[in-house]
Amino acid sequence: MVRFLHTADWQLGMKRATLGKAAENVRKVRMETARALLVMANEEKVDFVLIVGDLFESNAISREIVEQVLGIFEEASDVPIYILPGNHDPLEPDSIYLQRLWKSSPSHVKVLTERKPIKLDQFDTILYPCPLYQKQSRVDPTEWIPKQNMRVLRIGVAHGTLDIGITKEPNFPISPHRVEESNLDYLALGDWHSLFIHKDSSSAQRTIYPGTPEATSFDEKDPGHVIIVEISKGEEPKIEERNCARLRWKVWEELIDSEQDIQALVRKVKKLGNGANTLLRVVVKGAVDIPVYNMAEGLAQLLKGDLLHVDVDLSKLRLKPSTKSIVGIVPEGTLRKVAESLEALLSRQPGFSRLVEAPPEELEGRLNEIEELKLGELKPATIQRALSLLYQLSKEVVG
């Protein structure tokens, strides 16, 4: 039996400038998680560790990051570590793995630089690494793996997109039947940041993405895992999923109608706990008046003291249009005419006419003027969004 830790996509040195000041803390936590994974490997007494691509965010990361990683590897000297270059850190001429600094890496760390079998005689195992030599390709990097019947364990190690129809033009497409086509006992994959287990025709779980140990964005569905695999020749692998993420990336959708709703949201955030390791995106929805809208614009400021990072998305928040509110603040001239036209269009939408305060005869005159523009097919939500944008633009103009 062989027992190993399967991980991928550490992407150490990740920039994420959109996180502002929190980006540096995120980088530090990712490094801490990397160290914790190797401590776990030692405690679990695994035979070796597979890091299946994208150990680094790119080949242009700082010397300091590389030195930190080498230090972490040095601390984990009791377990062999095999690293596969991925599409973020491919074996191009400027590869980190070809630099002089990397040549001082500990002896138990091996970068899988060639597409040829690696015999691990002490474990009766052969690795079939599929390193990447460029950032993009339409060629399956696992095609070279031969189909053989052997008494030893045969483990494929590849970074790319399992070609199961999720992407029209997958980068480094990998056959979903590779385990059977090459008679592998296990296919360790990297690239997808979410945990994903693909079953072969016999429903065996032999093709697996562990996902990234720490999320890299709000959009990832199931990150924060590492896989411990126990496998014996001729038997289905035993898979243990371990949660390892220290950071929490949360997305909330909040319906806002009043200032009380915003105050309730602030209280909800304060009850979260572990705010120092929490990144939150709040998608605000609803139709509100100007005072509430202005208060919503200050949500990020209200919340940021309790969280590592907060991102407030107001793109789905609408202003209730009226002559006294939106149209009233728009400067005289072309912008005012546009605002009045949009308000007139909204007035004839069922359920929205009550939001408009202009006299009926005035609205009728505007509608007659814009008939030739053929704007009548615009959806109410589109009109409201346009009015909100005009309001924002006008606030900047009038200060």
N, C-alpha and C positions, 0 to 999 in steps of 0.2 A: 504493500500500500504506500502511496505517496500523498503527502499533505503539503499544500502550498497556498500562498496568499496571492490572489489575483486582484490587481488594481490598475488604474490607468488615469490619464488626463489630470494630473496634478496641476499642470500649467502654472508652475511657480514663476514668480516675477510678473504676473498678470497686471496690466496697467489699470484698466477700468477708470479712466479719468472722469467718467460721468458720476462716479461716486464722490467726487470732490475730496475733502479731507479724510473721509472714511477709507479711501482706497489703500492708504498705507497700512491701516489697521487690518484690512482684509488680507493684504499680502502677508502680514505677520501671522495671522491666524492660520492661513493656508500652510505656512511653514511649520507651525506648531502641530497641525494635524498630520503633516507628513512624518514628523518625528514620532507622533503617537502611533501611527500605523506600523512603523518598524518595531516599536516597543511591543505592540500587539503580536507581531510576527514572532518575536522572541518568546513571549509568554505562551503563545499557542504552540510553540515548538514545531513550527512548520519547517519543511525541508528546504524551501527556497521561496523567494518572492519574485513575481513577475510584474514589472511596471510596463504596461503595454501601450506605449506611445504618449507623446506630449507631456513628458516629465516637466519640460519648460514651456513657457508661453511662446517663446521664439528663440532663434539663435542669436538675437541681439540683446539679450538680457545682461544685466550688469555683472561684473566680476564678483561683487559682494554676494549676489544670489548664488552663484556657482560655488563659492567658498562655503556658504552656509549649508548647501546641499551635501557637499563632500564631507562636511563636519558631521552631519546627521548620519550619513552612511558609515562613517568611521565609528560612531557610537554603536551601530548595529552590526558589529563585526562577527557575530555568532551565526549569521544566516546569509547564504549566497543571495545576491540580488542581480537579476537579469533585466536589462533595460532595452526596450525597443524604440528606436527613433520613429516619431510619428510625423504627421503633416505640419505640425507647428514647429517641431525641432528636427527636420529631416537631415539626412546625411549629405547636405550640400557642401560646397567648398568652405563656407563659413561656419560649419557645424560646430557647436560647443564640444561635441565628442571628439573632434579632431584638433582642438586647441591644446596648447602646451599645458595650461592649467589643469585640464581634465586628465592628462596623462599621469597626474599625481594621485588619481583616485585609488581608494583601497583595493587590495588584491581580490577581495571577495565580491567586488562589483564588476560586472561584465556587460559591456554594450554589445548588443546583437547586431553586428554591422554587415553580415553577409547572409544571403539566402542559401544556406546550406545547413544540414543537420548538425545539432550540437548534442553530443552524447553525454548524459549524466549517469555514468556507469554505477555510481554508488546508490542511485535511486532506480536503476533499471528503466530509465526514461530517455527519450530522445525529444528534443525541442526542434520545431521547424519554424524558425523566425522569418518574418516577412518585413524587414526594415524598409522604410520609405526614403527615397533619394531625392524627392521633390515634393512640392506642396500640393500639386494637383495632378490627377491622372484618371483616365477612364479604363485603366487596365487592372484586373484583379490581381492583387499582390500575392494571393495564395495559390495561383495557378501552378506554380512550380512544385508544390508539394506532391511527391509521388504516392501512388496507391500501393501499399505493401502490407502483407500479413506478417507481423512480427510478434514475438513473445513479450517484448518490452512495451511500455506505455509510449504512445505517440501523441504529442501535444503541439498543436499549431498555435503560433503567436502572431497576431496580425492587427493592424490598425486601418480602419476604413469603414465603409458603409455597407451593411448587410443588404444585399439587393433584393428586397422584398416588396418593392413598389412604393415605398414611402417617398422617395425622391425620384424625379424623372431622369435627372442626369447625376447619378451618385458619384461622389469623389472616392476613388479607389474602391470600386464596387467589389463586394465579396459574395461569392456564391452561397446562397442559403443552404446548399447541399454539400458544402465543402467537407464536413465531417464524414459523410458517406462516400463522396467522390474520392477522397484521399485516405479513407479508412483510419480516421483519427479517433482517438479516445476522448479528446477534449479540444475545443478551439477557444482560446483566450483572446477576446477582442477588446479593442479600445477605440475611441472616437466619439461614440454617443455618450452624452453626459448623464443620461438616466439609466437606471438599472433595467436591463432587458434580457430576458431568457428566451431563447429560440429552441423549440423542440424539433428533433428530426422526425423522420417518417415513422419511427417506432415509439414516438412520444418521449424519447430520452432527452434529458436536459444536458446537452453537451456543447452548445454554442452560446456564450454568455458575454454580455457587456456588464461590468460592475458599475459603470457610470463614474462620474467625478466624485472624489471624496468630499469636496466642498463645492457648492453651487458657484457658478460664475455669473449668473444673471437671474432675474426674476422669472424668466420664461421656462426654466427647466422644470420638468414635471416630477421626477423622482431621483434627485441626486443624493449624495451624502452616504454612499455605501462602499463597502469593500467585501470581497468574496473570499471565503476560505473553502478550498476544495480538497476533498479526500477521494482518492480514486485508486482502484485496483484493476488490473487487466481483466477485461471481459465483463466488468460490472459497470452499472450506471454511476456516474459521479455523485457523491454526496455534497450538496451545496449548502453552505451556511452564509446567510446574508447578515452582515454586521453594519449597524448604523455608526457612523464615525464623524459626522459633521458637527462642528462647534458653532458655526454661524447659522442663523435662521433667516431665510429670505421669505417674506410673507407678502401676499397680494390680497388686499381687501377691496371689495366693491361696496361703497356706502351710498345709500340714498339720502340726500339732504333736502330738507324742505324749509328749515328754519334755523335760527341761531342756536336754539336748544339742541338741534340735531348735531351741530358742530361741537357744542360743548360736551355732548354725550360721547362723541367720537374721541375727543381729547381724554375724557375719563377712561374710556375703553383702552386706549393706548397705554395710559399710566398703569393699568392693571396687568399689562402683558408680562412683566418680569423679564429678567435677563436682557434688559434693553441694550446693554453694552455690546451684545453679540447679535442684535436683531437689526435687519434691514427691512424696511417696510415700504411698499408702494400702495398708496391709497388712490383708487379710481373713484372719483366723486361723480354721482349721477343725480339728476333731478332738474326741476325748473324753479328758479328762485328770483327774488327781487334783488335790486342792486346792493342794499346793505348786507344781505346774506352772501351774495357773490363776492363782495369785497372781503368779507370775513373769511370765506373759503380760500381766497388768494393768500391769506396769511397763515394757512394751516401748517405749512412746512415749518414756519418759524415757531409756531406754538408747540409742535411735536418734537423738533429736533433735539431738544435738551434731554429727552428720555430714551433716544434711540441712537444706534451707531450711525444709521443713515435713514432718511425719509425722503420719499419721492411722491409728490402729490400731482395726480393727473386730473386736470379740470376739463379735458377735451369733451367729456360727455355731460358736463354741467351746462344748463341753458339758462339764459336770462329771460324772465317774463317780459315781453316787449310792451311798451306803452309810449305814448308821445312824451309823457313826463319823465320817463326813465331813459331808455336807450336812445330813441330818436332825439330827445331833448338835449342830450349832451353832445351829439354829433355836430361839428361845425357847419355853418351855412355853406352852401355850394354843392359840388358834385356828390360828396359823401352824404350830405343830408338827403339829397334826392334819392340816392341808392337806398338809404335806410328807410325812407318813407315808402319806397316801392316795395321793399321786402315786407314791411309792416302791412301794407295793403294786401299783398299776396297771402300773408298768414291769416288775415281777417276772414277769408272765405274758406278756410279749412275747418271742417267740423271739429268742435271741441277746442278750437284755438281762438275763435272770434272774441271770446270773453276776455282774452288777454290784451285786446287792442282797445285803446281809449279814444282814438280819433273819430270825429263825426262820420256817419255813414256816407253823406254826400261827398265829403272830402276823399274818403277811401275810394268811392266809385270813380271819381275824377282821376285818381292815380292809376287805377286799374285800366282805365281807357287809354291812358298815356303809354303804359308798358305792354299792352296787348301784342304789339308787333314784335316785342322781344322774345315771345314764346317762352316765358318763364313759368307758365302755369303748371308745368309738369314737375316742378321742384317739390320734393317731399318736405313736410312741415319741419322735420328735424334738421334738414339742410338749411332751411330759411332761418331757423332759430340759431343755428351755428354761425351763419353769416352775420346775423345781427350781433351776436356775442363778439365776433371778431371785429366788427365795426366799432363796437363799444370800447374794446381794448385799444384799438388804434386811436380812437378819439381821445381816450384818457391820456395817451402819450402826447397827442398833439396839443391838448389844452393844459397839460401838466396837472 
